[in-house]
Amino acid sequence: MNYVAILSNEIEGMGKTFVQALPSLVIALAILILTWALARGMARTSRRITARAQVRDDLKQLVETLVRLLVWIFGTLIALTVAVPSFTPAGAFASLGVGALAVGFAFQDIFENFLAGVLIMLRDKMNIGDAITCQGIAGKVEKITLRETHIRQFSGELTVVPNSMLFKNPVEILTDQHLRRNEVIVGVSYDTDLAHAQQVIEQALATVEAIDSDKGTVVFAQEFNSSSVDFLVQWWSDTSVQDLRLTKSQVVFAVKSALDGAGIEIPFPYVTNTFKEPLPLLSAKALQEERTA
């Protein structure tokens, strides 16, 4: 048997087949290029339409992505039909069979993130620009795609989060409302007149302009601590006007100054010496007297 002749005939047959199919391949390639251009044009058109409709940024991105996807699906199917005459979309779906099930299991995470991304974009909450916290990640949402969400953490790092994680776990949206409540614990010594201390703290809060006066403030005696009687101090402020942390700093400054002016001591906590024996509580005044003695 002449193996060289057989191999030569096979190669020659493959060459003839390729030459015969070359026009179809060129047309299929042209269809793919046209599909790419059409996808860009349709995406640009959808972007203009959604911009006029004043749709949320995440919905704009969803519409644009789906338009691109649909154009590419139809374009690819047409190109395959031209390049491979025996190929038909119905036959391709029918021939998947068990293979489709295997592919489904293999790409389960991708499909899950895809569906989660669509649902995240469709819901009203958690839009681009919102500050959120989820599973220890806190930052600002910069981008939402069909598979992942980009979160710029408050410390500057960019975290790429799978959409399924944001869809399955509780997400705290910090910027859902401009008015937010914050609190601080203020401890006073046990020999303090609590009613007087409460009044002093309330007057101090009234001097902080960033606090929303309509929502009011809360100053409640909370618990007996080991070294002090603790007050729970709560207030509301508009985070769109001023940073929540700056308002809290102003509250701490105002309360500390007011308590010092009223002669109300904020006691030191118990400390432990090198022999692990508890030392008695000393106020600031007592410590000063002990140093001068």
C-alpha beads as a LAMMPS data file, in Angstrom:
LAMMPS data file: protein, C-alpha beads

293 atoms
292 bonds

1 atom types
1 bond types

-500.0 500.0 xlo xhi
-500.0 500.0 ylo yhi
-500.0 500.0 zlo zhi

Masses

1 110.0

Atoms # bond

1 1 1 0.000 0.000 0.000
2 1 1 1.381 3.356 -1.058
3 1 1 0.908 5.473 2.076
4 1 1 2.590 8.482 0.515
5 1 1 0.098 8.529 -2.347
6 1 1 -2.823 8.176 0.058
7 1 1 -1.529 11.019 2.224
8 1 1 -0.912 13.158 -0.850
9 1 1 -4.442 12.561 -2.104
10 1 1 -5.898 13.458 1.297
11 1 1 -3.917 16.667 1.482
12 1 1 -4.900 17.531 -2.074
13 1 1 -8.559 16.889 -1.247
14 1 1 -8.367 19.068 1.853
15 1 1 -6.758 21.815 -0.190
16 1 1 -9.510 21.682 -2.801
17 1 1 -12.160 21.750 -0.079
18 1 1 -10.524 24.774 1.560
19 1 1 -10.282 26.589 -1.786
20 1 1 -13.937 25.843 -2.483
21 1 1 -14.941 27.042 0.972
22 1 1 -12.684 30.129 0.838
23 1 1 -15.346 32.450 -0.628
24 1 1 -17.790 31.388 2.085
25 1 1 -15.155 31.976 4.781
26 1 1 -14.399 35.431 3.384
27 1 1 -18.110 36.273 3.382
28 1 1 -18.457 34.941 6.964
29 1 1 -15.501 37.084 8.048
30 1 1 -17.093 40.107 6.399
31 1 1 -20.333 39.340 8.248
32 1 1 -18.456 39.265 11.576
33 1 1 -16.825 42.607 10.819
34 1 1 -20.204 44.025 9.875
35 1 1 -21.634 42.571 13.101
36 1 1 -18.913 44.306 15.124
37 1 1 -19.677 47.645 13.472
38 1 1 -23.434 47.132 13.837
39 1 1 -23.060 46.222 17.520
40 1 1 -21.143 49.440 18.187
41 1 1 -23.701 51.498 16.297
42 1 1 -26.676 49.892 18.015
43 1 1 -25.022 50.319 21.428
44 1 1 -24.412 53.991 20.680
45 1 1 -28.020 54.410 19.583
46 1 1 -29.341 52.696 22.713
47 1 1 -27.118 54.940 24.815
48 1 1 -28.657 58.036 23.237
49 1 1 -32.188 56.742 23.723
50 1 1 -31.661 55.864 27.375
51 1 1 -29.955 59.218 27.976
52 1 1 -33.052 61.025 26.714
53 1 1 -35.274 58.818 28.858
54 1 1 -33.250 59.749 31.980
55 1 1 -32.691 56.116 32.953
56 1 1 -30.345 55.097 35.775
57 1 1 -26.718 54.469 34.812
58 1 1 -26.870 50.758 35.631
59 1 1 -29.973 50.297 33.441
60 1 1 -28.261 52.180 30.613
61 1 1 -25.370 49.758 30.870
62 1 1 -27.729 46.765 30.955
63 1 1 -29.585 47.877 27.815
64 1 1 -26.339 48.562 25.985
65 1 1 -24.880 45.168 26.951
66 1 1 -28.011 43.261 25.928
67 1 1 -28.146 45.075 22.575
68 1 1 -24.529 44.171 21.894
69 1 1 -25.150 40.567 22.928
70 1 1 -28.204 40.129 20.699
71 1 1 -26.458 41.641 17.669
72 1 1 -23.461 39.371 18.159
73 1 1 -25.625 36.267 18.569
74 1 1 -27.517 36.893 15.337
75 1 1 -24.378 37.921 13.477
76 1 1 -22.455 34.849 14.616
77 1 1 -25.300 32.517 13.642
78 1 1 -25.485 34.066 10.156
79 1 1 -21.705 33.814 9.749
80 1 1 -21.710 30.141 10.771
81 1 1 -24.559 29.415 8.382
82 1 1 -22.603 30.997 5.518
83 1 1 -19.270 29.354 6.404
84 1 1 -20.770 25.921 7.068
85 1 1 -23.772 25.337 4.773
86 1 1 -24.838 22.268 6.746
87 1 1 -25.082 24.333 9.932
88 1 1 -28.529 25.460 11.085
89 1 1 -29.425 27.100 14.426
90 1 1 -32.194 24.549 15.042
91 1 1 -29.843 21.670 14.358
92 1 1 -27.195 23.186 16.655
93 1 1 -29.629 23.452 19.565
94 1 1 -30.957 19.954 18.914
95 1 1 -27.481 18.453 18.792
96 1 1 -26.445 19.931 22.128
97 1 1 -28.312 17.292 24.124
98 1 1 -26.321 16.024 27.075
99 1 1 -23.481 18.366 26.120
100 1 1 -25.623 21.343 27.039
101 1 1 -26.113 19.888 30.512
102 1 1 -22.370 19.411 30.924
103 1 1 -21.678 22.933 29.712
104 1 1 -24.324 24.219 32.112
105 1 1 -22.599 22.607 35.083
106 1 1 -19.173 23.753 33.903
107 1 1 -20.275 27.376 33.546
108 1 1 -22.694 27.416 36.466
109 1 1 -20.896 30.267 38.240
110 1 1 -20.770 32.361 35.062
111 1 1 -24.492 31.910 34.414
112 1 1 -25.272 32.614 38.074
113 1 1 -23.293 35.857 38.046
114 1 1 -24.884 36.802 34.715
115 1 1 -28.432 36.426 36.047
116 1 1 -27.477 38.130 39.310
117 1 1 -26.042 41.050 37.325
118 1 1 -29.257 41.443 35.331
119 1 1 -31.367 41.399 38.502
120 1 1 -29.063 43.865 40.273
121 1 1 -29.330 46.291 37.363
122 1 1 -33.111 45.958 37.230
123 1 1 -33.778 46.679 40.890
124 1 1 -34.107 50.227 42.155
125 1 1 -31.543 50.060 44.942
126 1 1 -27.730 49.928 44.777
127 1 1 -26.951 52.108 41.797
128 1 1 -23.644 53.308 40.389
129 1 1 -22.241 55.921 42.763
130 1 1 -23.779 54.441 45.923
131 1 1 -21.612 53.749 48.962
132 1 1 -22.208 50.207 50.225
133 1 1 -20.887 47.600 52.634
134 1 1 -21.132 43.842 52.032
135 1 1 -19.197 40.968 53.571
136 1 1 -16.528 43.244 55.012
137 1 1 -16.148 45.256 51.780
138 1 1 -16.998 48.957 52.078
139 1 1 -16.739 51.437 49.241
140 1 1 -18.359 53.221 46.307
141 1 1 -19.916 51.356 43.370
142 1 1 -18.037 52.424 40.226
143 1 1 -19.260 49.947 37.624
144 1 1 -21.799 47.121 37.296
145 1 1 -21.383 44.553 34.524
146 1 1 -23.287 41.374 33.784
147 1 1 -20.726 39.296 35.664
148 1 1 -19.056 41.508 38.282
149 1 1 -19.282 44.782 40.168
150 1 1 -16.378 47.178 40.693
151 1 1 -16.259 48.714 44.174
152 1 1 -13.757 51.442 45.010
153 1 1 -13.026 51.005 48.709
154 1 1 -12.830 54.057 50.936
155 1 1 -9.111 53.382 51.393
156 1 1 -8.570 53.652 47.626
157 1 1 -8.330 50.014 46.516
158 1 1 -10.532 48.682 43.707
159 1 1 -12.336 45.432 44.543
160 1 1 -13.961 43.338 41.809
161 1 1 -16.886 41.456 43.370
162 1 1 -18.914 38.652 41.707
163 1 1 -22.523 39.718 41.270
164 1 1 -23.777 36.555 42.965
165 1 1 -22.134 37.640 46.237
166 1 1 -23.936 40.993 46.178
167 1 1 -27.204 39.286 45.264
168 1 1 -27.104 36.527 47.896
169 1 1 -25.777 38.507 50.864
170 1 1 -27.213 41.522 52.696
171 1 1 -25.952 44.807 51.246
172 1 1 -25.982 47.935 53.391
173 1 1 -26.462 51.028 51.207
174 1 1 -24.971 53.964 53.086
175 1 1 -26.138 56.636 50.633
176 1 1 -29.737 55.499 50.225
177 1 1 -30.796 58.524 52.306
178 1 1 -28.896 61.753 52.896
179 1 1 -29.992 61.973 56.516
180 1 1 -28.112 59.442 58.642
181 1 1 -27.937 58.835 62.358
182 1 1 -24.699 58.576 64.269
183 1 1 -23.919 58.104 67.921
184 1 1 -21.235 58.301 70.578
185 1 1 -21.005 57.045 74.162
186 1 1 -20.185 59.647 76.812
187 1 1 -19.226 58.518 80.297
188 1 1 -19.415 60.696 83.426
189 1 1 -18.207 59.952 86.932
190 1 1 -20.522 58.375 89.488
191 1 1 -20.694 61.476 91.675
192 1 1 -22.182 63.545 88.832
193 1 1 -25.729 64.872 88.839
194 1 1 -27.026 62.886 85.862
195 1 1 -29.891 65.258 85.076
196 1 1 -27.454 68.171 84.952
197 1 1 -25.011 66.178 82.795
198 1 1 -27.819 65.295 80.393
199 1 1 -28.795 68.951 80.079
200 1 1 -25.181 70.005 79.439
201 1 1 -24.775 67.416 76.676
202 1 1 -28.048 68.451 75.023
203 1 1 -26.971 72.102 75.060
204 1 1 -23.627 71.121 73.540
205 1 1 -25.378 69.280 70.691
206 1 1 -27.457 72.370 69.971
207 1 1 -24.269 74.278 69.140
208 1 1 -23.282 71.897 66.313
209 1 1 -24.743 73.357 63.119
210 1 1 -24.377 70.135 61.107
211 1 1 -26.940 68.332 63.292
212 1 1 -30.437 68.238 61.808
213 1 1 -32.640 70.049 64.320
214 1 1 -35.892 68.716 62.848
215 1 1 -34.957 65.095 63.578
216 1 1 -33.838 66.015 67.094
217 1 1 -31.212 64.447 69.327
218 1 1 -31.197 61.672 71.898
219 1 1 -29.308 61.796 75.202
220 1 1 -30.157 58.835 77.431
221 1 1 -28.413 57.377 80.462
222 1 1 -27.510 53.980 79.036
223 1 1 -25.742 51.796 81.609
224 1 1 -23.535 51.560 84.685
225 1 1 -20.028 50.958 83.401
226 1 1 -17.070 49.864 85.484
227 1 1 -15.771 53.401 85.823
228 1 1 -18.624 55.663 84.723
229 1 1 -22.288 56.125 84.031
230 1 1 -22.590 56.060 80.239
231 1 1 -24.867 58.274 78.166
232 1 1 -25.990 57.269 74.690
233 1 1 -25.799 60.371 72.492
234 1 1 -27.467 60.152 69.057
235 1 1 -28.109 62.709 66.324
236 1 1 -29.028 63.018 62.646
237 1 1 -27.031 64.880 60.011
238 1 1 -27.144 65.445 56.244
239 1 1 -24.234 63.522 54.712
240 1 1 -24.638 65.323 51.379
241 1 1 -23.638 68.575 53.078
242 1 1 -20.902 67.351 55.409
243 1 1 -19.000 64.137 56.022
244 1 1 -20.464 62.007 58.800
245 1 1 -17.059 61.648 60.447
246 1 1 -16.521 65.404 60.571
247 1 1 -19.897 65.906 62.241
248 1 1 -19.016 63.266 64.830
249 1 1 -15.721 65.035 65.500
250 1 1 -17.559 68.324 66.044
251 1 1 -19.957 66.622 68.456
252 1 1 -17.084 65.143 70.475
253 1 1 -15.365 68.536 70.637
254 1 1 -18.570 70.296 71.721
255 1 1 -19.529 67.727 74.372
256 1 1 -16.017 67.589 75.839
257 1 1 -15.800 71.386 76.026
258 1 1 -19.256 71.666 77.605
259 1 1 -18.543 69.007 80.234
260 1 1 -15.225 70.638 81.121
261 1 1 -16.927 74.009 81.420
262 1 1 -19.582 72.553 83.740
263 1 1 -16.952 70.859 85.901
264 1 1 -18.211 67.382 85.013
265 1 1 -15.410 64.850 84.909
266 1 1 -15.021 62.146 82.281
267 1 1 -13.272 59.441 84.321
268 1 1 -10.311 57.340 83.256
269 1 1 -10.931 53.616 82.959
270 1 1 -9.429 51.134 85.369
271 1 1 -5.834 50.228 84.514
272 1 1 -3.668 47.303 85.555
273 1 1 -0.121 47.513 86.917
274 1 1 2.757 45.186 86.115
275 1 1 1.624 42.767 88.855
276 1 1 -1.822 42.430 87.211
277 1 1 -3.499 44.051 90.217
278 1 1 -6.398 46.436 89.549
279 1 1 -5.708 50.027 90.459
280 1 1 -8.427 52.340 91.816
281 1 1 -10.152 54.746 89.461
282 1 1 -8.665 58.220 89.496
283 1 1 -10.248 61.244 87.925
284 1 1 -8.187 63.852 86.091
285 1 1 -8.345 66.137 89.114
286 1 1 -7.233 63.369 91.484
287 1 1 -4.335 62.464 89.225
288 1 1 -3.177 66.076 89.157
289 1 1 -3.381 66.295 92.971
290 1 1 -1.420 63.054 93.296
291 1 1 1.339 64.374 91.006
292 1 1 1.677 67.646 92.948
293 1 1 1.623 65.913 96.360

Bonds

1 1 1 2
2 1 2 3
3 1 3 4
4 1 4 5
5 1 5 6
6 1 6 7
7 1 7 8
8 1 8 9
9 1 9 10
10 1 10 11
11 1 11 12
12 1 12 13
13 1 13 14
14 1 14 15
15 1 15 16
16 1 16 17
17 1 17 18
18 1 18 19
19 1 19 20
20 1 20 21
21 1 21 22
22 1 22 23
23 1 23 24
24 1 24 25
25 1 25 26
26 1 26 27
27 1 27 28
28 1 28 29
29 1 29 30
30 1 30 31
31 1 31 32
32 1 32 33
33 1 33 34
34 1 34 35
35 1 35 36
36 1 36 37
37 1 37 38
38 1 38 39
39 1 39 40
40 1 40 41
41 1 41 42
42 1 42 43
43 1 43 44
44 1 44 45
45 1 45 46
46 1 46 47
47 1 47 48
48 1 48 49
49 1 49 50
50 1 50 51
51 1 51 52
52 1 52 53
53 1 53 54
54 1 54 55
55 1 55 56
56 1 56 57
57 1 57 58
58 1 58 59
59 1 59 60
60 1 60 61
61 1 61 62
62 1 62 63
63 1 63 64
64 1 64 65
65 1 65 66
66 1 66 67
67 1 67 68
68 1 68 69
69 1 69 70
70 1 70 71
71 1 71 72
72 1 72 73
73 1 73 74
74 1 74 75
75 1 75 76
76 1 76 77
77 1 77 78
78 1 78 79
79 1 79 80
80 1 80 81
81 1 81 82
82 1 82 83
83 1 83 84
84 1 84 85
85 1 85 86
86 1 86 87
87 1 87 88
88 1 88 89
89 1 89 90
90 1 90 91
91 1 91 92
92 1 92 93
93 1 93 94
94 1 94 95
95 1 95 96
96 1 96 97
97 1 97 98
98 1 98 99
99 1 99 100
100 1 100 101
101 1 101 102
102 1 102 103
103 1 103 104
104 1 104 105
105 1 105 106
106 1 106 107
107 1 107 108
108 1 108 109
109 1 109 110
110 1 110 111
111 1 111 112
112 1 112 113
113 1 113 114
114 1 114 115
115 1 115 116
116 1 116 117
117 1 117 118
118 1 118 119
119 1 119 120
120 1 120 121
121 1 121 122
122 1 122 123
123 1 123 124
124 1 124 125
125 1 125 126
126 1 126 127
127 1 127 128
128 1 128 129
129 1 129 130
130 1 130 131
131 1 131 132
132 1 132 133
133 1 133 134
134 1 134 135
135 1 135 136
136 1 136 137
137 1 137 138
138 1 138 139
139 1 139 140
140 1 140 141
141 1 141 142
142 1 142 143
143 1 143 144
144 1 144 145
145 1 145 146
146 1 146 147
147 1 147 148
148 1 148 149
149 1 149 150
150 1 150 151
151 1 151 152
152 1 152 153
153 1 153 154
154 1 154 155
155 1 155 156
156 1 156 157
157 1 157 158
158 1 158 159
159 1 159 160
160 1 160 161
161 1 161 162
162 1 162 163
163 1 163 164
164 1 164 165
165 1 165 166
166 1 166 167
167 1 167 168
168 1 168 169
169 1 169 170
170 1 170 171
171 1 171 172
172 1 172 173
173 1 173 174
174 1 174 175
175 1 175 176
176 1 176 177
177 1 177 178
178 1 178 179
179 1 179 180
180 1 180 181
181 1 181 182
182 1 182 183
183 1 183 184
184 1 184 185
185 1 185 186
186 1 186 187
187 1 187 188
188 1 188 189
189 1 189 190
190 1 190 191
191 1 191 192
192 1 192 193
193 1 193 194
194 1 194 195
195 1 195 196
196 1 196 197
197 1 197 198
198 1 198 199
199 1 199 200
200 1 200 201
201 1 201 202
202 1 202 203
203 1 203 204
204 1 204 205
205 1 205 206
206 1 206 207
207 1 207 208
208 1 208 209
209 1 209 210
210 1 210 211
211 1 211 212
212 1 212 213
213 1 213 214
214 1 214 215
215 1 215 216
216 1 216 217
217 1 217 218
218 1 218 219
219 1 219 220
220 1 220 221
221 1 221 222
222 1 222 223
223 1 223 224
224 1 224 225
225 1 225 226
226 1 226 227
227 1 227 228
228 1 228 229
229 1 229 230
230 1 230 231
231 1 231 232
232 1 232 233
233 1 233 234
234 1 234 235
235 1 235 236
236 1 236 237
237 1 237 238
238 1 238 239
239 1 239 240
240 1 240 241
241 1 241 242
242 1 242 243
243 1 243 244
244 1 244 245
245 1 245 246
246 1 246 247
247 1 247 248
248 1 248 249
249 1 249 250
250 1 250 251
251 1 251 252
252 1 252 253
253 1 253 254
254 1 254 255
255 1 255 256
256 1 256 257
257 1 257 258
258 1 258 259
259 1 259 260
260 1 260 261
261 1 261 262
262 1 262 263
263 1 263 264
264 1 264 265
265 1 265 266
266 1 266 267
267 1 267 268
268 1 268 269
269 1 269 270
270 1 270 271
271 1 271 272
272 1 272 273
273 1 273 274
274 1 274 275
275 1 275 276
276 1 276 277
277 1 277 278
278 1 278 279
279 1 279 280
280 1 280 281
281 1 281 282
282 1 282 283
283 1 283 284
284 1 284 285
285 1 285 286
286 1 286 287
287 1 287 288
288 1 288 289
289 1 289 290
290 1 290 291
291 1 291 292
292 1 292 293
